[in-house]
Amino acid sequence: MSTLDQIRIVSRDSPMALAQVERVRAELAALHPGIRTEVVPVKTTGDKWMGDLSLVEGKGAFTKEVDAALLAGEADLAVHCVKDVPADRPLPAGTVFAAFLERDDVRDALIHPGGLTLDELPEGARIGTSSVRRIAQLAVSHPHLECVPMRGNANRRLEKLAAGDADALLLAVSGLERIGRTDVITQTLSTDVMCPPIGAGVLALQCREGDSALIDTVSDLGHPGTHREVTAERMFLHVLQGHCNSPIAGYARSERNGELSLRAKVFSPDGKVILNAHEWAGRLDPATLGTSVAVALLRQGARELIDGIPH
């Protein structure tokens, strides 16, 4: 194996993304103290565009510029939130995931300045979120609440909440942990109340596929249980061919005994139709589990539900 002395890490330039890079740098430094790391920040379409994501290529809006820097040789390693990497199409040709870091909390958090829980919010309270997954689930569990569109990084959304643009916010617990703002969390929602997005709480390290020395080095940061969970979840999403306007939720869990399960849901945008599946891998490999759960939902009519949503 050739030796590496420097790794250039490309990332979105938001505070959250840069905090994620710092975690990667710290874990690399602990395992390989001789390697220097440099951060190459880029601004993505998704960060610049505050409108409907489906109008700018959906989720690829957060990864396209990062991928381009990697492929152009301007950086060696990209750090992505798995939930932002499209699964309905393959990774850009010439790139691979070298590692998935150990998973953080997959749950969503409610932030309410007055300290109210979701069940205590009054009729007509405005929840700031642009997530179709959250909107559909709130329509089921709390139909008296109103969702108002809100994009931008977590710090920006907290500013909008303080300015009165909404009465409460829903944000990912893992994101708030990364930017050191768990102090604002009023209530952490169980996955039964708010099923997480595919790939929640997982950071992926992406490299050019020919960089074998780099792949060997960073693969040491990978977490085997998380790798199995993400493999099942992304195969599930790939088979479903979900797009950024489809309310799809789900998460895999590897138990201590090594048993892997995948729970997944597909919603109509108004939450009136909910398709549910939950399976255990048994002797199946993770990708086959993901396929099996997708097929179970397709049998219930998921294809028609997803294709019936404009995108």
C-alpha positions as CSV (number, residue, x, y, z in Angstrom):
1,M,0.0,0.0,0.0
2,S,1.4,3.4,-0.9
3,T,1.6,5.9,1.9
4,L,-0.7,8.9,2.1
5,D,0.5,12.1,3.8
6,Q,-2.4,14.4,2.9
7,I,-6.1,14.0,2.3
8,R,-8.2,16.8,0.8
9,I,-11.8,16.5,2.0
10,V,-14.6,18.2,0.0
11,S,-17.8,19.2,1.7
12,R,-20.8,21.5,1.5
13,D,-19.9,24.8,3.2
14,S,-22.8,24.8,5.7
15,P,-21.9,24.8,9.5
16,M,-23.5,21.3,9.7
17,A,-21.5,19.9,6.9
18,L,-18.2,21.4,8.2
19,A,-19.0,20.0,11.6
20,Q,-19.4,16.6,10.0
21,V,-16.0,17.0,8.3
22,E,-14.4,17.8,11.7
23,R,-15.7,14.4,13.0
24,V,-14.1,12.6,10.1
25,R,-10.8,14.5,10.6
26,A,-10.8,13.7,14.3
27,E,-11.4,10.0,13.6
28,L,-8.8,9.9,10.9
29,A,-6.3,11.7,13.2
30,A,-6.9,9.1,15.9
31,L,-6.3,6.2,13.6
32,H,-3.7,7.7,11.3
33,P,-1.9,10.5,13.2
34,G,0.6,11.1,10.4
35,I,-1.9,12.1,7.8
36,R,-2.7,15.8,7.3
37,T,-6.2,16.8,6.2
38,E,-7.3,19.8,4.4
39,V,-11.0,21.0,3.9
40,V,-12.2,22.0,0.4
41,P,-15.6,23.7,1.0
42,V,-18.1,24.1,-1.9
43,K,-21.5,25.7,-2.1
44,T,-24.1,23.4,-3.6
45,T,-27.3,24.1,-5.6
46,G,-29.3,22.8,-2.7
47,D,-27.7,25.3,-0.3
48,K,-28.2,28.2,-2.7
49,W,-31.8,27.4,-3.8
50,M,-34.5,28.0,-1.1
51,G,-37.4,26.9,-3.2
52,D,-38.9,23.4,-4.0
53,L,-36.1,20.9,-4.3
54,S,-37.8,19.0,-7.0
55,L,-37.2,22.0,-9.3
56,V,-33.4,21.6,-9.0
57,E,-32.9,17.9,-9.5
58,G,-34.2,17.0,-6.1
59,K,-31.7,15.5,-3.7
60,G,-28.8,15.6,-6.1
61,A,-28.9,19.3,-5.5
62,F,-26.9,18.7,-2.3
63,T,-24.3,16.3,-3.9
64,K,-23.6,17.4,-7.5
65,E,-20.9,20.0,-6.9
66,V,-19.3,17.8,-4.2
67,D,-19.2,14.9,-6.7
68,A,-17.7,17.2,-9.4
69,A,-14.8,18.3,-7.2
70,L,-14.0,14.7,-6.4
71,L,-14.1,13.6,-10.0
72,A,-12.1,16.6,-11.2
73,G,-9.3,15.7,-8.7
74,E,-9.8,18.9,-6.7
75,A,-10.4,16.7,-3.6
76,D,-9.7,13.1,-2.6
77,L,-12.6,12.4,-0.2
78,A,-16.2,13.6,0.1
79,V,-18.3,13.5,3.3
80,H,-22.0,13.1,2.7
81,C,-25.1,12.6,4.8
82,V,-26.5,9.3,3.4
83,K,-30.0,10.7,3.5
84,D,-29.0,13.4,0.9
85,V,-27.4,10.9,-1.6
86,P,-30.0,9.8,-4.2
87,A,-30.6,6.1,-4.1
88,D,-32.8,5.8,-7.2
89,R,-29.7,6.1,-9.3
90,P,-26.2,4.8,-8.9
91,L,-23.3,6.9,-7.4
92,P,-21.5,8.9,-10.1
93,A,-19.4,6.6,-12.3
94,G,-15.8,6.3,-11.0
95,T,-16.7,6.9,-7.3
96,V,-17.4,4.5,-4.4
97,F,-18.4,4.6,-0.8
98,A,-15.3,3.7,1.1
99,A,-16.9,3.7,4.6
100,F,-20.1,4.5,6.6
101,L,-19.3,6.0,10.0
102,E,-21.1,4.6,13.1
103,R,-24.7,5.8,13.0
104,D,-25.9,8.7,15.1
105,D,-29.5,9.2,16.5
106,V,-32.1,8.6,13.7
107,R,-34.9,10.5,15.5
108,D,-36.5,13.8,14.8
109,A,-36.7,16.6,17.4
110,L,-39.4,19.2,18.1
111,I,-38.2,22.7,18.9
112,H,-40.8,24.9,20.5
113,P,-39.7,28.2,22.2
114,G,-42.4,27.8,24.9
115,G,-41.5,24.2,25.7
116,L,-44.7,22.5,24.4
117,T,-44.6,19.0,23.2
118,L,-46.2,17.9,19.8
119,D,-49.3,16.8,21.6
120,E,-49.6,20.1,23.5
121,L,-49.4,22.4,20.5
122,P,-52.7,24.2,19.9
123,E,-54.8,24.0,16.8
124,G,-53.3,25.9,13.8
125,A,-49.8,26.0,15.3
126,R,-47.3,26.4,12.4
127,I,-44.6,23.8,12.1
128,G,-41.6,24.8,10.0
129,T,-40.6,22.0,7.7
130,S,-40.4,21.4,3.9
131,S,-39.9,17.6,4.4
132,V,-42.6,15.6,2.6
133,R,-41.9,12.8,5.0
134,R,-42.6,14.9,8.1
135,I,-45.6,16.7,6.5
136,A,-47.3,13.4,5.6
137,Q,-46.7,11.9,9.1
138,L,-47.9,15.0,10.9
139,A,-51.1,15.0,8.7
140,V,-51.8,11.5,10.2
141,S,-50.9,12.1,13.8
142,H,-51.6,15.8,14.3
143,P,-53.9,17.0,11.5
144,H,-54.8,20.1,13.5
145,L,-51.3,21.5,13.0
146,E,-50.2,23.5,9.9
147,C,-46.9,22.9,8.1
148,V,-45.2,26.0,6.7
149,P,-42.3,25.6,4.1
150,M,-38.9,26.1,5.7
151,R,-35.5,25.3,4.1
152,G,-31.9,26.3,4.9
153,N,-29.4,24.8,7.3
154,A,-30.4,24.2,10.9
155,N,-28.9,27.4,12.2
156,R,-30.8,29.4,9.6
157,R,-34.1,27.6,10.5
158,L,-33.5,28.3,14.2
159,E,-33.1,32.0,13.2
160,K,-36.4,31.9,11.2
161,L,-38.1,30.3,14.2
162,A,-36.8,33.1,16.5
163,A,-38.1,35.6,13.9
164,G,-41.6,34.2,14.2
165,D,-41.7,32.5,10.7
166,A,-43.1,29.4,12.5
167,D,-44.3,28.4,15.9
168,A,-42.2,25.3,16.1
169,L,-39.6,23.3,14.1
170,L,-38.9,19.7,13.4
171,L,-35.2,19.0,12.9
172,A,-33.0,15.9,13.0
173,V,-31.5,15.1,16.5
174,S,-28.2,14.1,14.8
175,G,-27.9,17.4,13.1
176,L,-28.5,19.4,16.2
177,E,-25.9,17.2,18.0
178,R,-23.4,17.9,15.3
179,I,-23.7,21.7,15.5
180,G,-23.9,21.6,19.4
181,R,-27.4,22.8,19.7
182,T,-29.2,20.0,21.5
183,D,-30.1,22.7,24.1
184,V,-33.0,23.8,21.9
185,I,-34.7,20.4,21.8
186,T,-38.1,20.4,23.4
187,Q,-39.1,16.8,22.7
188,T,-37.3,13.9,20.9
189,L,-40.0,12.0,18.9
190,S,-40.1,8.2,18.9
191,T,-39.7,6.5,15.5
192,D,-43.3,5.4,15.9
193,V,-44.5,9.0,15.9
194,M,-42.0,10.2,13.2
195,C,-40.4,7.4,11.1
196,P,-36.9,8.7,9.9
197,P,-35.7,9.2,6.4
198,I,-33.6,6.4,4.7
199,G,-30.0,6.9,5.7
200,A,-30.8,9.0,8.7
201,G,-27.9,9.8,11.0
202,V,-25.2,8.2,8.8
203,L,-22.1,9.9,7.3
204,A,-20.6,8.3,4.2
205,L,-17.1,8.7,2.9
206,Q,-16.9,8.7,-0.9
207,C,-13.6,8.3,-2.9
208,R,-12.6,7.8,-6.5
209,E,-12.7,4.1,-7.1
210,G,-9.1,3.9,-8.3
211,D,-7.6,5.4,-5.1
212,S,-7.0,2.1,-3.4
213,A,-4.5,3.5,-0.8
214,L,-7.0,6.1,0.3
215,I,-9.9,3.6,0.3
216,D,-7.8,1.2,2.5
217,T,-7.0,4.1,4.9
218,V,-10.5,5.5,5.4
219,S,-12.3,2.1,5.4
220,D,-10.9,1.7,8.9
221,L,-13.4,4.4,10.0
222,G,-16.3,2.2,8.8
223,H,-18.8,0.6,11.2
224,P,-19.9,-2.9,10.2
225,G,-23.4,-2.7,11.7
226,T,-24.1,0.7,10.1
227,H,-22.8,-0.7,6.8
228,R,-25.4,-3.5,6.9
229,E,-28.2,-1.1,7.8
230,V,-27.4,1.4,5.1
231,T,-27.0,-1.4,2.5
232,A,-30.5,-2.6,3.3
233,E,-32.0,0.9,3.3
234,R,-30.5,2.1,0.1
235,M,-31.4,-1.1,-1.8
236,F,-35.0,-0.6,-0.5
237,L,-35.1,2.9,-1.9
238,H,-33.4,1.9,-5.1
239,V,-36.0,-0.8,-5.8
240,L,-38.8,1.6,-5.0
241,Q,-37.3,4.3,-7.2
242,G,-38.5,6.9,-4.8
243,H,-38.0,10.6,-5.7
244,C,-37.5,13.7,-3.5
245,N,-41.3,14.4,-3.4
246,S,-42.2,10.9,-2.3
247,P,-42.9,10.5,1.4
248,I,-40.9,7.4,2.1
249,A,-39.5,6.6,5.6
250,G,-37.7,3.7,7.1
251,Y,-34.8,2.4,9.0
252,A,-32.9,-0.8,9.5
253,R,-31.5,-2.0,12.8
254,S,-28.8,-4.5,13.5
255,E,-29.5,-6.0,16.9
256,R,-26.7,-7.0,19.3
257,N,-27.1,-10.6,18.2
258,G,-26.4,-9.6,14.6
259,E,-30.0,-9.9,13.5
260,L,-31.0,-7.3,11.0
261,S,-34.5,-5.8,10.5
262,L,-36.0,-3.2,8.2
263,R,-39.1,-1.2,8.9
264,A,-40.4,1.0,6.1
265,K,-43.4,3.1,5.1
266,V,-44.7,4.9,2.1
267,F,-47.3,7.7,2.5
268,S,-49.6,9.7,0.3
269,P,-48.6,13.4,0.7
270,D,-51.7,14.0,2.7
271,G,-51.1,11.0,5.0
272,K,-54.4,9.5,4.2
273,V,-52.8,6.4,2.7
274,I,-50.0,4.6,4.6
275,L,-48.3,1.4,3.4
276,N,-46.3,-0.4,6.0
277,A,-43.7,-3.3,6.0
278,H,-41.4,-4.7,8.6
279,E,-39.2,-7.8,7.9
280,W,-36.2,-9.5,9.5
281,A,-33.3,-10.6,7.4
282,G,-32.9,-14.1,8.9
283,R,-30.4,-15.6,6.6
284,L,-30.8,-13.0,3.9
285,D,-28.0,-10.5,3.1
286,P,-28.8,-6.9,3.7
287,A,-29.5,-6.0,0.1
288,T,-31.9,-8.9,-0.3
289,L,-33.7,-7.7,2.9
290,G,-34.0,-4.2,1.3
291,T,-35.4,-5.7,-1.9
292,S,-37.9,-7.9,0.0
293,V,-39.3,-5.0,2.0
294,A,-39.6,-2.9,-1.2
295,V,-41.4,-5.7,-3.0
296,A,-43.8,-6.1,0.0
297,L,-44.7,-2.3,-0.3
298,L,-45.0,-2.6,-4.1
299,R,-47.5,-5.4,-3.6
300,Q,-49.5,-3.0,-1.5
301,G,-49.6,-0.4,-4.3
302,A,-46.5,1.7,-3.6
303,R,-45.6,2.1,-7.3
304,E,-49.0,3.8,-8.0
305,L,-48.7,6.0,-4.9
306,I,-45.1,7.2,-5.8
307,D,-45.8,7.7,-9.5
308,G,-49.0,9.6,-8.7
309,I,-47.0,12.4,-6.9
310,P,-45.8,15.2,-9.2
311,H,-42.0,15.6,-9.3
